[in-house]
Amino acid sequence: MQTILVCDDDKEIVEAIEIYLQQEGFHVLKAYDGEEALETLKNNEVHLLIMDVMMPKLDGIRATLKIRENSSIPIIILSAKTEDSDKILGLNIGADDYVEKPFNPLELVARVKSQLRRYTQLGNAAESGDSIYTVGGLSINDDLKEVTVDGEVVKLTPIEYNILLLLVKNQGKVFSINQIYESIWNEDAIGADNTVAVHIRHIRAKIEINPKEPRYLKVVWGVGYKIDKN
């Protein structure tokens, strides 16, 4: 049974999410501020975190930053804020998905399942065969789900890994923002520009010496992104 940690200072919201997740067979842990969430993560095996942004003691943004220091657990951010800047901030600091309040509980459950599928796939080695893709000093071992740059291991979130793998496996091919979104999120690309752009910037910050002059992940202006052939 997979364990989901739900963190929100509104207890009614936590209890409502708990009911829907339990109906789908998940074990649910509850926290009501960022500090409590961090403590729960220390003492329990958690497979995914749903976390509100605005909370007392330690808000969701700062809590996510702390979690990302040593964990790639999928994180879904909840927030009543609807501005793109808040969504971008959440994705920038390491969240995998973002759901605005008020939300449809069934949609939230679907997003939870989607993130868990990606995370499970990322953690499982392929059954057979070598799946190593290289371009210059960048290497992806898809059996080990490991990315290295010039011999140094780079930590990526599941979304970042899947975007980079898509581009590296198709070196030289330009993918539009919509193509990337639909390939990775498996849903229609509605308002995908900011979401994809944030993850691309995050990947560049991790694999490029100078993200403003990338060696690997190139933009084709007005078209999309690509990894040049080695």
ABEGO torsion letter per residue (X at the ends): XBBBBBBBABAAAAAAAAAAAAAAGBBBBBBABAAAAAAAAAABBBABBBBBABBBGBBAAAAAAAAAAABABBBBBBBABABAAAAAAAAAAGBABBBBOBBBAAAAAAAAAAAAAAAAAAABBBABEBBBBBBEABBBBAAAGBBBBGGBBBBBBAAAAAAAAAAAABBGBBBBAAAAAAAAAGBBBBGAAAAAAAAAAAAAAAABABAABBAABBBBBGAEBBBBBX
